[in-house]
Amino acid sequence: MTDESSPSPPAPERRGRWPRAVIALWCLISVLGLFLLFAEKPWNLGLQDQIASGGRVPLPLFIADGLWWGALANLLAALCLVATSRWWLAPVPELPDSSRRTVPIWFWLVLLLVVADAAAMRFPRLSHSLWNDEEYTLRRYVFGTFEERDTGELRFKKVGWTTSLFYNRGANNHVCFSLAGKTALKLWAGFVAIPGRPFSEAALRMPSYLASLATIALAAVLLAGMGRPMLGLFSATFLAIHPWHLRYSVEARGYSLMLFFALLSVWFLIRALAAARWRPWLLFGLCQFLYMWCFPGAVYLALAANLTAAILLLLRREPWPDRFRRLARLGVAGVLSAMLFLQMMGPSFRQIRLYLARDIARGEMGAGWLLDVWSHLTVGLRFHVHEPDIPLALGLDMMIVDRPAIRWFFFVAIPALALLGVVRALTAGRQAILIVVPFLAAGLLSYAHTSLTGNFLFSWYLLYLLPGLAAALFLAWELPVAGIRTPWQRNTFQAAGGLLFLAVYLLATIQPRALIRDHDREPLRQTIAAMRSNPFGPPATPPVLTVAFGTSCRQLQSYDPRILPLDAGDDRSVAALEEQIRLADRTGSPLFVTCAGSDELRRAGSRLLAMVENPEKFGHMTTVHGLEEMFSFRVFRHLPPAEIRQAAKTSESEPTTPSAATGSEVLPPSENR
């Protein structure tokens, strides 16, 4: 099961090197002790009383509480490390590192082409409109919001670095990305700022974009390091053309960075298991902390990776004392990464717990959920999307209907190859095991724990399954050629099998790949452009009034600070819309109302929807389609009294191309038809 040779003698240690580690721990203990002594104690904050009262708890209370408890946990952890230092500081011999293989030049040339093609494929998505989660990240964790003053001028309320680090009421602050995105936006504002555009979608997404290209390269290098350069290129190509990876490669969230640091941690872990030095262990621990900081749900991946590495250490052919010393080093690396995670995420933990206690975080995970997960893992889309009114809607069930060959490929061939790949990884040595097993096992751990707690596991939380699947699918081709002795015959068969699989997959996923690459998931920016042309400029005369309700109505605020978001389920919203109508009639201002998720609103009996669909009051201007009905916006214009009679004589239609409106220069509904 392992592939190590006989160990070499222990490398000589520099005198005084390891005691410095203990000294550093004592310094850390002193700092933590002073902080715990002088910082305000959690029981004096009144945090629990404020939570029980149901009021909004100020962020500084969460910060003070979380940092104190994190410091206490880290103080105890540091004391344990000092007490056990005689065991984990003991030297271990250097083992031959079989991952440091010479890679042929053709590998690097082909990999460069694969990464360049992936970069070109992902580039168009950089300028797409932000969608729900991305906009929330921008507004709450990275950039800030504009507020309209009584004079009509806009005042910017920025998000500070403290908020980016610790604000997490929605349990969806991917902190590492928030910091990277904030830095990227500041660089854009300093060097490339465009008048009238307070932020850039491309700049915000750039950290994810660059991380995705590095992830593709790392996927190839990891397999090449174990003597499989061709399989590494196949794995990288699979990631490059996979629709799910394509989507999250250019999304302003932490998933792309998480995948990069996860693969980088495997790179360092493979080297650490054979090393006498501490550097690869420390870098492994750092990368482990970083991918959990990018996405806290990746804690299951950390557990799976450490458990897998511990089993490999216990089973390796090495004297038992050395095995336990290496196991101790693995434990220390894990403890150090956990200490960083606890300290930096401490203020978020209570916020996340409060969110998970809400009904919105709960749900059943049955057969439909499994189909959705598999659909995302294979084509990057939901399995069932029944939205006939949305021309861009696509699900895996629509792709395989009346196409038995494609159905067989996704539901028989891919699962069979994945299973064979796992079997091959378990027999191919520790490197293959670490490249495949932790990623797939993490999904099982996540599902088991989430099921026990009663929470709902969204399919995109399992994105870390993708690198393990990509490696397993091509390692599987080594099993059929195990009996072939001639190397060129084995390589030819593996090359033919891998290329055939990639060709079929490339053709089978043309639709979802083109859909994700070329179309905005939720056209927030285009919806605002259909109502006003310069949302961040001075107010028009007369002012343009904009109102939104339905799914993601508040997400429109980053593109139109003056828009009025209304809660479709609140009766007070009807009065608010009527007030806007009276204001428009009194001042002669054009009034636009947009709504998303009309089907759900209609099922809920929304009074707001009934108002805007009344042809005596509103004329339909356009529908801006997203990839789902809940992300598609219908835009209506209030009909002034003089136009009501004319509008009643014409029939309503739904053009799909948005048109910009400025001030009073608005085409009447009849001309928009």
N, C-alpha and C positions, 0 to 999 in steps of 0.2 A: 504493500500500500504506500510505501515511502520510497524515495529515490536518492537517499543520501549515501555518500561514501564514508569511509572511516574518518573519524575526526582528526584534525591536526592538533598539535600541542597547544595549550592555552597561550594566547597572545600576551606578551608582557604588558602590565599596566603601569602607567606613569605614577610615580609616587605622589600621594596626596590627592590624586584625582577624585577618587570616590568619597573620601571624607568631605570634600567640598559639596557633594550632593547632600550630605547630612547637614552640613552647615547651612546650606540654602533652605533646607526644610525647617531648621530651627528659626531662621530669619522669617520665613513665612508664618510659622507658628506665632512668633512675637507680634508680627503685624496684625494677624487675625485676632490675637488675644487683645491687643490694644483697641482694635475696632469694636470687638464685642463688649469691652469694658466701657467705652465712652459713647458708643452709638445708642440712640434711643431704643429701648427694649420693645419688642413686639407687643407685649401685654399692656404697655402704656399707650399704645397708639389708638385704641378703640376701634380697630379695624373690624373685628368680629361683630361689634354692635352695629356698625354702619352697614355691614353686609346683611345682618338680620333685619334691619329696618327697611331694606329694599331700595335704599337711595343709591345714587351714583357715587361710588367711592373714588376720592381723588387719587390720581396716579402716584403721587409721592408716598402715600401710605403703603401701596403695594410694593414700591421700591424699597422703602425702609424695612418692611417686614421680610421681603424675600432676600435682600442682601444680608440681613442679620442671621436668618436661619441657614442660608448658604454658607456664611462664614463659620458658623458653629459646626456644620457638617464637615467642612473642609479642615477645620482645626482638629477634629477627631480623626479624620483620614490621615492628615499629616503626622499626627502622633503615632498612629499605627504603622505608617511607613518608617518612621524613625526606629520604632521598637523592633521592627522586622528587618532592618537594614542589613544585618549580618548575613541574611540568607539571599536577599536579592542583589546585594553588592558583590557577592562572591563571583570570581571570574569563571567564564565558560569558554570552552575551546571553539575556535573558528572552524566551521564545517565548509566543505566545498559548496559553492553557490552555483547550482546547475541552472539558475535563471539568467546568469550572465553569459549568454551564448552570443557568438558572432552572427549577426544578421546580414544576409546578402544585400547588396546595393539595390537590387531590383525591388526588394521589399519597401525600401524608403521611397523609391520613385513612384511605385504604385500607390503607396499610402498617401503621398503628397497629392496625387490625382483624386483619390477618394475624398480626402479632406477638402480639397478645392471644390469638388463637385457638391459636397455637403454644404459648404459655405455659400455657393451660388444658389442652391435650392432653398436655403433658409433666408437669404437676403431679402426677398420681397416681403416677408412677414414682419421685418423690422418696422416698417412704416404703417402697418395695419392699425386701425383704431384700437385703443385699449378696450378690454372687455371687463365684465363685472369684477372679478377678483383682482385683476391688474389695476383697475381704476381705484378700488378700495385701498390697495397697497400704496398707490401714488398719493392718495388724499390723506390717508391716516398715518402711514408709516414712513413716507419718503419725502414728499414735497410740501403739501399743505393745501389750503383752500383760499379762494377769493370770497370776500363778503361785500355786499353792496351797501353803501352808506345812504343816508337820507338824501344826499345831493345827487345820487345816481352814480357816483364814482365808486371804483372798486378798491378795496383794501385787502392786501395779501396777509394771510395769517400762516406763517411757515411752521413746518414740523421741525422741532429741534432734535439734536442728536440723542438726548435723553429719551425722548418719545420713540425714536427709531429703535433704540436699544431695549426698551422695557414695556412699551404699551402693547397689550395683547388681549384686549377684552373679547375680540372675536376669535381667539385661539388660532389665528392664521397669519401672525407676523413671522415671516421667515427672516429672522433678524440679520443673518449674514448677507442675504440678498438686499435687504432694506438698506444696509450700510453701503454695499457696493453700488446699488442703484442711486443712492443719494450722492455718492462721490461722482458717479458718471454724469448725473444731471448738473452738478456744480461745475465740472470740467466743460460740459457743453455750454452752460451759461457764460463761462469765462472766455471761451474761444470761438464758439459757433452760434451764439444766440441770434435768433431771427425775430425782428420786431413783430409784435402781435401774436407771438407764440411763446407762452410762458414756460413750456416744457416740450421735450422731444420724446416721442414714443421710442424712436430708434436708440437714443442715448440711454433711456431707462432700461431698455432690453439688452444693451450691449454686453453686460457681464454674463447674462445667460447665454447669449449667442457665442461668445468666445469660449465659455466653459463647455458648451456642447461640442465644439470642434476638437477641443482638447480631449474630451471624453471618447470621441470616436477614435482618435489616435491612440489613446491609452488602451482601448479594447484590443486593438491590433498588437500593440507592443507587449501586452501581458501574455498573449498566446505565442507570439514570436519568441519571447524569453524562455518558453519551455520547449523550443525547438519546432514550433508549428507556425512558421511565418505565413504560409498560404492560408491556413485556417484563421489566423489573426486578421488577414485582409478580408476574408469572407465575413467574419464577425463584424468588423468595422463597416463594411459595405451594408450589411443588414441593418445596423443602427442608422447609417446615413440615409437609407431610403425608407425607414420605418415611419409611418404616419404619426404614431404616438410620440416618438422621439422628435420628429420634425416639429410637432406642435409645441412641446415643452422646451425645445431648444431655444425658442424665441418668445418665451413668455416671461413677463416681469414678475416672476415668483422664484422660490428657492430650489425648485426641483432639478434644474439643469446643473446648478452648482453642487447640489447634493450628489448627483451621479458622478461628477468629476472627482470630488473629494473621496467618494466611496471607492472608486477604482484606484485612486492614488493611494488610499490606505492599504488596499490589497497589495499594491506594488511594494510598499515599505514592509508590510507584514511578511511577505515571501522572503525578503532579504533579512529581516530581523530573526526569523527562525533559524537561520544558519550563521548569524553574525556573533562575533565576540564583543563587538562594540555596542554602545548604548544608542548611538545616533538613530539607526533605523527604528528602534523601539519607540523613541521619543517622537519621531516624525509620524509613525503609525498612530500613536496616541493623539497627536495634534490633528491629523486628518480625520480621525474618528470624531473628535469634538466638533470639527468644522462641519462635517456633513450632518451631524445632529443639530447644530446651530442653524444650518440652512433649512432643515425640516425636522422638527422634533419627532415626527412619526418614524424617522429612520433609526430610532433607538432599538427597534427590533432587529435591524441589520447589524448594529453593534453587538447585540447579544448573540446573534447567530454567528458572527465572525469570530468572536472570542471563544465561544463554545467549540466551534470547529477547530480553531487553532489549538485549544487545550487538548482536544482528543488526539490531534496529530502529534503533539508533543509527547503525550503519554504512550503512544503506540510506536514511536520512532525507535530505531536501533541505535541506542546510545546508553551509556551507563546511567543508572537511575539517579545518582546525584546531579548529573548534568541536566537530565530531563526536568527535575524539580527546580533547578536554578533557572532554566529557561521559562518554565511555567511561572515562576515568581516574577520574572521580568515581564511576561505577558500581563500578569495581574497588576504590576506597578503601572504599566502603560495604560491599562484600562482605568485604574484608579485616578491617574493624573488627568485623563480625558474627562472622567466623570466629575472631578473637582472643578475643572473649567466650566463644564456644562451646568453644574449646580449653581456656581457663582453667577454666571452670566444669565441663566434662565430662571434663577430663583424668584425674581419679582413677577415672572410670567406664570409660575406654577399655579398660584391661587386663582389668577384670572382664567386660566385654562380649565381648572376644576369647576369654576362657576359656570363656564360656558357648557362643559360636558354634562352638567346637571340639567340643562334645558332640554325640552322635548325635541328641538330641532336637531340635536346631536344623536338621536336615537332612531332605530328602525330595524327591520328584519333583513336578514341576509340569506335568502333562499336560492332556489334554482334560477330565478331571474337575475339575482345579483351575480351569481357565478357566470351566467352567460354574458353579462355586461363586462365583468373582469376579463374573461377570455376574449371578448370582442375588442376591448381596448388593447390587450396584450398582442393581438394579431394584426388588427387594422387601425387601431387608435380611435375608434368610434364606439358609440353605444350600440347594443345589439338591435334593439327594437325602437324605431323612430317612426311613428305613424302621424305625420303632419302633412296631409295632402296639399294644404294651401301654401306650404313653404317650398319653393322650388329648389332650395339648396339643401333640404333635409336629406340625410343619408344615414342608414344603419347597416350593420352587417347582414341582417335578415333581407334587406333589399338587394344586397350585392349577390347573395347566393340563391335567390329565388330563380327557379328554372335553369339553374347552372349547377348540375350535380358534380361536375369536375372540380369547381371552385369550392363547393361545400365539402367534398372529400379532402381537398388540400388543407382547408383550415381546421377541420374537425377530426381528421384521421392522420394525415401525413405529418403535420406539425406536432401534435401531441406525441406521436410515435417517435419521431426524431428527438424531441426533447427528452423523453424517457430514456432512449438509448444513449443520448449524450450524458445524462446524469450517471448512468451505469458506467460509461467509459471514463468519465471524470473520476469516479471512485476508484478506478483501477489504474489511472494514469499518473499518480503521484500527487504530492502535496500541493504543487502549484495549480494543477487542474482542479483539485478539490476546492482550493481557496477562491478560484476564479468563478466557480459555478455554484457550489453548495450554499455558502452563506446568503447569497441573493435570493435563492429559491426558498431556503428554509425560513428566511425572515418573513416571507409572505404567510407561511403557515403559522408562525408565532403570532403575527399581527392578527390574523383571522381568529385564532384560538382565544387570545386575550380580549379582543373586542367583543367576541360573542359572549364571553363570560361576564363582561361588564354591562352588556346590553346596549352599548353604543353602536353607531353605524360606521362602517368602514367604507369610505368613498373609494371608488376604483382607482382614481389617480393617486391615492396614497400608496399604491403598490407599484409605482413606476420603477422602483429599484429592482423589480423582477426582470426587467428588460435586459440588462447586461448579462445576467446568468443564463437567460434563455438564448441570447445571441451566441454565447460560447458553446452551450450544450448542443445547439442545432448542428454545429459543424464538427464538434468532437465526435458526434454520432457516426460520421462517415469513416471513422477509424475502425469500428467494429467489423464491418463486412470485409475489410482487407486484412484482418489480423492474420489470416493463413497465407497471405501472399508474401513470399520471401524477397522478391525482386523489388528494390526501392522504387525504380521508375514506374513499375506497374502499380504499386500502391499509390504513389503520388498522382499518377494519371487518373486512377479511379476516384480518388478523393477530389481532385480538381474538377473532374467531370460532374460528380455528384453535387459538389458545392455550387458550381456555376449553373447547373440545371435548376437547383433549388432557388437560387437568387433570381434567375430569369423568370421562373414561374411566379415567385413572390412579387417581383417588380411589375409584371403584367397584371397580377390579381389585385394589386393595391393602387392602380393608376387613379381611380376615382377619389378615394379618400386623400391621397397625397395631393392631388390637384386642388381638391376642395379646401384643405387646410392651408396650402401654400398661397392660393390666389384670392381667397374670400375672407373678409373680416368675420370673425366669430360673432361679434356683437357690434354693429356699426354705430357706436355712440357719436363719433365725430360727424359722420355723414348725416345723422338725424338732426343734429344741431344746425348743420349747414343748410338743411332744408327749411329752417325757420329764421335764421339770422346769419349774416355774412361776417360780422366782426364782433364776436361775443365778448372780446376783452378790450374793445375800444370804448370811447366815450358813448354815453347813451344817445340813441337816435332821437330825432324830433319829428313826429311824436314817438315815444319809446315803443319798442317791440315788446309785447308781453308773451312770455312762454310758460307753459304749465306742463307737468309730466305726472303720470301715475302708472301703476302696474309694476312689472318686474324691472328691477334695476333703475327705477326712476331717479333715485338719488345719485346713481353713477353718472348721470348726464351733467352733474354740477361741475365736474372738472373741465368740461368743454363749454359750458354756459353757466357762469356763476350767478346770472340773474334769473335762472329758471326757478319756478316754484314747484317743488316736489310735493305731491299729495298722497296720502294713504288711502288706497281704494276701499279699504274696509272700514274707514272712519266716517261717520255721518257728517262730521264737521267739515270734511273735505268738499262736500256738495255745496255748502254755504261759501266756502273759500273760492270755488270755481265760479259761483254766481256773482261773487263780489268782483272777480276779475272781469267777468262779462260786463258788469255795470261800469267798471272803470274804462274798459275798451270803448263802450258806447259813448261815455261821457267825454273822453279825450280824443276819440278818433284813432286810437292806437290799434294796430293789428294784433290780434290775439291768436296764438297757435297753441294747440294742445296735442301732445303725443302720448301714446300708451303702448306698452309692450305686454305680450301674453294675453291677447284679447280672448282667446278661447277659455282660459282659466277664469278671467274676469267675468265672462258671460255665464259660465257655470255657477259662479259665486253670486250672480245677480247684482253686479256692480251698478249702482246708480250713476256713477261718473261715466261709465261706458255708455249707458243709455242716453245720457245728456249729449255726449259728443257725436253719437250716431243718429241723433235727431236732425233730419235734413232741414228743418226749419230754423235751426240755430247754428249748425256747423256744416261746412263742406269738406269732403275728404280731398286732401291734396296729393298725398303720395304714401306709399308703403316702402320702407327701407328694410330689406330682408337681411336677416342674419342666418346663422346655420341652424337655428332652432326657432320654433314659434315664440318661445319665451324671450328670445333675443331679437325679435323682429318688431320694428316700430311703425305704427300707423300715425300719420301726421294729419291733423285737422286744423282748419282755419275758421274762426268765428265769423259768421256772416252778419255784418252791420244791418240795421233795419232796412236800409235802402236796397240791399241785395237779396233779402229773403224771398221776395216774390219771384225774382229772376231765377234763383237757385231752385225753387220748388218746381220750375218747369223743365229742368234738365235732369237727366238720370246720372247716377253716381257710378264712376268707374275707378279703377285702382292702378294708375301707372306706377312703375317701380323705380324710376330714376328721380332722385331728389333734386329740387331746385332751390337755390338760395333766395332768401328774402332780406331786404334791407329797409328798415324804417317803414314808411308808408308805400314804398315801391314794391307792392306785393301783387302778383297776378291773382285775379279773382278765380274761384274754383273752376268756372267754365273755361277759362283760358288755360288752366293747368291740365285740363282734360285733352 
